[in-house]
Amino acid sequence: MQKTAKFRPSQLSIDGRIFIRRRGETEDQHSQRIFAELRKFNLYNASNLIFSMASHKNFPAKFLPVYGASRGHYELSYNSSELSDNNFLAWMLGCFTAKSKLLSDFCKLRNLINSEILNGNSREALVQIQSLNKLCKSWWAIFLEVHIAKELELKDTRQLIQGLPTRFVRADISGQVLDLQLMSESSSVAVFVRDLLGRMNEYRSSGLQNAIDSGALESCRFLPLNLDPDRIVKPESLKALWFESIIDQYVIFKDVICECGTAGLLTDSMRKAVLDLSKKIEDEELQAILGVDQPIAPAVSAVLEDYTRGNYDNAIARIKNLQKLGSNEIFGLVEIYAKSKIYARSIADDNTFFDQIANELAAILQCDNKTAEKLSFLNQICVKFKHEPWAKSLNFHLLSALEEVEDDKEIESARLQASCLGRLNTPKAKIRNYRFPLEVDNAGSVPLHRQIKYSANDDLAAEIEKPLIPVLSDYLKLKSRTLILKEQYIDAINFAVDEYLENSVSCLHLPMRTLCQIAGDIPKTSNEIFISCLIAYDIYNREHSGIFEEDKAELFDDLMKFNGSHRPSHIFQKEKYSRAEIFFLKNLCIPSQLDNLINYTSNDDVVHERVAILDLLIQTRSEGYEQLRYEKDNVLETLFAEKLRAKIESAKLFVDIQALESQRKHVYRSLFEQAKSNKGGINLEPLPSNNDTAGSNDIFEIVQGSALASNRKTQLLYEIFDTAVRDFALNENYGLDKYLSAEIRHIVFTTQLRSCFEKTRLVTSLKDGAYLPNDYWLNKYNFVHISIVEKIDNLLKVFSQRVDLILGEVNECFRVELFDRESPNVFDFLAYHFRLVRVSEIVTRTNNAEDFFTQLLDYMWELASDSAKAAQELINDHLASEILNALTDLERGINYVKGDVAVADLMQEIKNARSIFTKEIEFVLNWFRFVGADDSKNLERLSVVVDATITSFESIYGHKYRKPFYASCRSNLTLNYREARALFICLFTALENACKYGGELGQVSMDFSVGNAETIIAINNLMQSYPGVTAEELILREKAKWSPEHSNLSREEGGSGLYKIYSTLSNSSSGFTFDIKADKTSFTALIGLRHENFDHRRQLTKARENS
């Protein structure tokens, strides 16, 4: 028998006749013959032949992903995904080579389209996109079309995006449509970025390399590298895009090559192949990516020369002329343009999109008070136009401008991404850590501010003053760096603190992290140095991250020790405070900071010290006097809530409102002002009751992690709601989820309930995927037949698994949910339409930012309380039932397998476990209660409210006034939280007034009179006289104010205390009464509680519970 000769891959070759149909051969048969040849080449890994075949001039066009005028999207005859990864790259390069003319035309049209975009000529840009679509349709063009409509034409793009599926009859593009909706129509592109990064985290946590690689490619398609620096994209991953148009493949191919090249992942052979391709296509960008040196374009050089010599008007004129000519030579000049505008004082000019971008960048460089909005806009542009060279340049220069707060690696990666501009780049973008070469012989022709910036001359460095440096960010950086280099560390910190107190936006351009690191080593020889260093820590923790929180706490403790007292109210008693001292007392001497000191004996002691500090600032009429008064009142309200909380079961749900107010209130003031100034108002109508939108009655239905805003009004409302939720529920330093994690999810919940069964030895631990044998019962019943004991042990293992599964499942539900309507997370803060309606109502009915902030927080508490009840229901109705059923099944199973054997101890422990578990469930349910929940079952006796008031008042004013006399309040009247809170405030205010006006004459008293229908609390003080009026006139004057016409008194201080008592009581319950009486020697405030409103609640509650 003749042997078959062994076949070698080197013997393979392409027969050109394969591209010609044989006589009688159908088109399908011809295609199959070509497919067979490709499969053979793939089998033998003949990448060179696959490349040659794809790039062959006679290769059938229908096999290439070129979707021109006569072909629809994805109308493709060959599935190239069957090729191996390496062979697909050869195939892709072959396709690019075959269509080099098309791709060359694309590169030219792309430059033209981008030039029109930057000129703000949306119509011309769209015309050019349509011309490109005739050559080859692409997602690149679709995305540009949408972004032009949104950013240049300021249109609502929802209809445009929703109509896209009609263009794709061969595929389901719902995923792409959603991504585009999130990017274009959400309230902020940050929503899209968060959603995408969430998917990336899922991919990376899967441990599956294919998923990780696919995720990296997806990230590369949509996000600049600095937004996802963890991704490592691989060229072979491009096979996932085999069906996309050749333009889309080429666009992402260039970005992948760029990222791989900068990461050192390109092989020499791949680099050579790509370089050959770039030359054939004449793609200068791709050549620049590969490191081909390109001299700076003459037009760019001319602009740089004018800029360097201080001829800013000339530089601006050159750039404007390049814009008019539609030149791509402006693509890398956005920073030069922005700074030239600052120097020439021509910021107002925003005729083109490029002007708008440059103006926004200039505003950031000048620390504009709307910097946050401008950063959001520019970041949005960098994401939406991610693939375009000018957007890459913008991204680099934006990050570079924020070099004090951005990571050096991310700035460098952005610079490397911008390398695609090649000859259009400025030296700063071409060269890492570029520094202008200031030579002695040419220094005289360079403006003084540039000489100061780049000179090493100490004499020049001494001239760094604000008037000499027009760009504020440059001044901040230069001044602080110079002081640091001269080791004038205290001066550097003081400079940074002063600039921050002058304008908080300046922190983006100050080396706060470096200064904080230095602060720890500076000798602290005065209170001023302590305070400056503490404020530096606070600025960084407030504006960036909390990495210096421990340093701040330790330094704060050192400051107290340095002064020999733990009370700032004693240390800083003076008639006038510096701006730094005011900031320190106002923003650092807060309860959460004071509580770190071991000297305070209780939380009350901490809060009382805070009130004393506020009194110091109020007495000196410090800046923000009215706000301080408000905070003092708020601190007292908080104190009361904590007092009541101590009277009931310890709750674990908490939000550090004091910290939230201290760090974020200014944000809500800005949001309030934006909402109030919105054209057309901010009122949002509820959806009609017959609305059946997606069955949710909610146009803000959450879809895969995002809410879509349809106009400016809903965008503002969503931003307000989302900001409040993220601060209240998700802030890592003081939000609800922090305490859910620390107090509940982190072992606490599962350990608390699992302990019921650990104590009774019914559960064992999981190890290596299996539950360990229950040695206790195995040893205890070693006398029982081994088969029975093993069966019992197996039942205990099953029980252990059921307990752990249900505990783990429920424990995972104690999370905050912002997006997924189907999520099991019980703390529901989704942005439903009806919730945004509530936000609009809050904005509409409030007249100032303080009231708006208060009511918005109240609404957050309302949502949180609803979720807490849902958590209790989950525990009580689901978890308890499931575990009790598991206990019953365990008992039944053991009864079955033990037969006649008595295992009494085990059976008793099952009964004990059921009893312990039932009690622990009640205990755990109380964790899910918020301080101040307005719940009819959560009632407090009148005596508790009075005791809390007296104790708090004595703690705060005991050093100043004699302790008020009062007899024990014996009453069965009960108040819910809202009523109790109101009564506390009013009793406190009445006591404060009484002591203020009569405390020096004699002891203030609080008396109780219990009648048949009403209990009266009388606060009495002595009086010598009533200035300017008689007692009777005083009563008439004060009572005349008790009407809605004088509601403004609730926001005013000085003579409004009695009105506030009246208003607070009347607004909280119809069961309260208020009256005053006076004679020549005394004044009495009378607060009444009608029994019919307060004396039967406990019976009603108990009756409901019994029923």
C-alpha positions, 0 to 999 in steps of 0.5 A: 500500500502506497504511503501518503506523503507528509504535507508541510505548511511551507508547500502551501500557496495561493492559486490566483484562479481560486478567485475566478468562478468555474464554469457552471459553478454557483456563487455559493459553491465558489464561496465555499471553495474560498472558505475551504482554502481559508480554513486550510490556511488557518489549520496550518497556521499560514498567517502570511497566506491569509494576509495575502488572500485578504489583501489580494486585488481579486478577493471578492468584496462581499467577504470584506466588511465594507458596508457601502451604499449598496450593502446594509450593516452586517451584510457579510458573506464570511465569518472570520471569527473561525480563524485563530486569534493570530490568523485573524490579525493577519486577516484584519491587516489584509482587509485594511491593505485591500481597502487602503484607498478607502481607509486613506479617504476615511482619514482625510474625511475624518480630518475634515469632519473634525475640523467642521465640528471644532468650527461649530459647523454641524451641518457641514460635518453631517454632510461629510458624514453622509458622504462617508456613509456612501463609502462605508457605513459605521458606528463611528459615524453614527456616534458622531452624528448623535454627539453633533446633535447633542453637543453642537445643535443642543438637540434631544437625541432620544428619537434619533437613537431610538430610530437606529434599529431600523438601520440594522435589519440583520442584528439586534443592536439594543445593547449599543442603543442603550450605551448610546442613550446612556452616553448621550441622554443621561444627566451626565456622561458620568452615569455612562462611565459608572455603568461601564466601569461596573461591567468591567469590574464584573468581568475582572472579578470573574477570573475568566480571561476571555471575559477580562480581555473582552471587557478591556476591548469594550472599555477601549472602545468607549473610555479614555485610558485614564478612566480605566487604567486597569485595562490591558487590551490585547490585539487578538481581542479585536476578533470579537469585532469581526463583523463590524465595518472596516472603518470601526475596526480600523478606528479601534485597531489604532487605539489598541495599537496605541495602548499596546505600544505604550504598554510594550505589548507589540511584537516587532513583527506586528509593529513592522506590519502596522508600520507598512500598513500606515505607509500604504494608507498614508496615515500619519496618525498611525505612524506617530503612534508607532513612534515615527518622528514627525517635525512640528507642522510649520503653522503650529510652530508659528503659533508657538513662536508667537505664544512664546514671545508673548504675542498672544493676539497674533497667536489667537489670530493664527489659530482663528485663521487655521479654523477658518481654513478647516485645518487640522493643525489646531487639533493640538492647540487647545491649551495654547489657545486657552492660555492665549485668551487669558493673557489677551483677555479675550475669553468672551469670544466663543463663536466656535465649538473650539472656542467654547472648549478653550474658554471652558479650559481657561475658566478652569485654569482661572479657578472659576467658581463653576469649575465643577460644571466646566470639568464635567463638560470637558470630561463629557467631550473627552468621552464622547469624542474619545477616538478623535485626535483633538479630544485626546489632546484635550484630555491630556491638557485637561489632566495636565492642568490638574496635575496636582490632583491627577495621578502622574501615570494617568497624565503620562498615559493620556500624553501617550494617547495624544501622540497620534497627533504627531506633527500637530502636537506641541512640545509639551505633548510630544516630550514627557515632563517638557520644560521650556528651554529659557536661554540667557540670550533669548530671555529678554524676548520672553514675557516676564511671567514665562521667565519666572515660570521657567527660570532657575534664577532665585531673583526671578522666583522672588517675584512670584506674585499674583499680578505678575502671573495672569494664569491663576493656576500657574501662579498657585503652582509656581508660588507653592512649589517655590516655597517648598523648594526653599523649604519654607514649609510653613509659608507654603502651607499658609499660602495654600490655606489662604488661597483655599479660604479665598477660593475653594476651587484653588485646591485643584491647583495646589500641591495639597497632598505634598503639603499634607505629607510635609505637615507631619514633620513640621515642628508645631510651636504655636496654635497658628501652625497647628491650625494651618496644618490641620486645615491643610489636612481637612482640605485634602480630606474634604476635596480629594480623599480621606487618607489624612484623616488619621493624621488630622485626628492625631494632630488635633489631639496634639493641639489640645495637649499643647494647650492643656485643655480638650475644649477649644471653647476654652482655648480660643476665647478672644474678641476677634478671630482670624479667617483661619481660626474661624474656619478651624472652629467652624469646620474642624471642631465638630462633634465627629472630631471632638469625639476622637478625644478620650477626655470627653465623658459622653456624646452629650459632652461632645455636643455641648462643647460644639454648642459652646464653640458656636456661641463663641463665633456667634458672640463675635459676629463671625462670618456666616453668623446666621448660618452659625445660629442655624447650626446651633439650633440644628445641633440641639435638635440632633442632641435631642434625637440622640437622647431619645435614641439612648432611651430605646433599643440601640439602632445600627442605621446611621448617617453622620449628618454633621459631617455631611453638612460640614463638607457638602452643604455648599454643593446643595446651595449651588444646586438650589440656585441652579434649580431656582434659576432654571428657565421655565421653572422646576415644577415636575408634574406627576405621571397620569394615573393611567400611564402604563409606561413599561408597567412602572408608571415611571419615565425614569425607569432604571435600565441597567444602572442609569436614569435618562433625563429628557430635558434640562429640568429633569436633568437638574432634578435628577442631579439634585436627587442623585447628589443627595442620595450619593451623599446621604447613602453612599458617601464612604466617610459618613453615608448610610452604606458605610454604617450598613457595612460596618455595623451590619453586613461585615459579619455582624448580622450573620454572626449575630444570628448564626451564634444561635446555632453555634451556641447549640452546636447545630452548625459547623464551618465550611472548609474547602467547599464542604462542611466539616463533620460535627465532632461534638455530636459525633463524639457525644453519640459515639455509642450510637451506630455509626450509620445513624450518627453519620446520617445525623451529621449529614443532616446537620451539614445540610442545616448548616448550609441552609442557614448560611445560604439564607443568612448570606442571601439576606445579608447581601440585601442590606445594600443601597440600590440606585439603579436596578429596579429588580435588585434585591437590595432593600435600601431603595434610592432609585430615581423614580419619577414620583421621587423627582416630583417630590424633589421639584416640590421641595425646590418649589416651596422653599425660598432659601438654600437652608430650607431646601437642604433641610427638607431634602435631607428630611426626604432622604430620611423618609426614603431611608426609613421606608427601606428600613421597614422593608429590611425588617419585613425581609428579616421577619417574614422571609429570613425568620420563616426560612430558618425556622422551617430549616429547624423544623426540617432538621428536627423531623429528619433527625426523628426519622433517622434516629429511629428508636434511639434517644438523642434527647440532648440534641433534640433539646438543643434544637428547641433551645435554638428555636427559642434563642433565635426568636429572641435574636430576631427581635433584637436584630429587628431593632437594628433597622430603626433610624433615630427619629423615625416617625412611627406610631409604635415608636412612642416616648413618654412625656417624662422622657422628653422633659428629662432629656430637655433638662439634662441637655439644657443643664449640660450646655448652660450649667456653667452660666445659669442656675439649674432650673427647678422642676418636679418629676413629670408623672404623666402617661402622655406619649408623643411620637418623634415629630411631637417629641422633637417639637416639644423638646425644642420649645421647652429648651427655647422657653428655658433659654429665654427664661434664664436669659431674662430672669436667671440672674434674679432667681431660679427659673422653674418648670411646673406641671399641672395635670387637669382632666383634659390637659397637662400644662407645663409652665416655665416661670422666671422673675422680671424687674421690668419690661423695657419700654412697655408694660406687661400687658402691652408686651403680651399683646405685642407678642401674641399679635405676631402669632399668625401666618403673616409673620411666618418670616420670624421663624427664620429670624433671630432676636425677639422671635423666640416666643413666635418660634415656640408658637409656630413649632407647636402649632405645626407639629400637632393640633394637641399642643397649646401655647400661651403667655402671661406676665405681671410686674414681677414675673413672666410665664410661658405655658405649653399645653398637651391635650389629653385626647391627642396624647393619652390613648396611643399606647393602648391603641398600639397594644391593641393592634399588636394583640389583634 
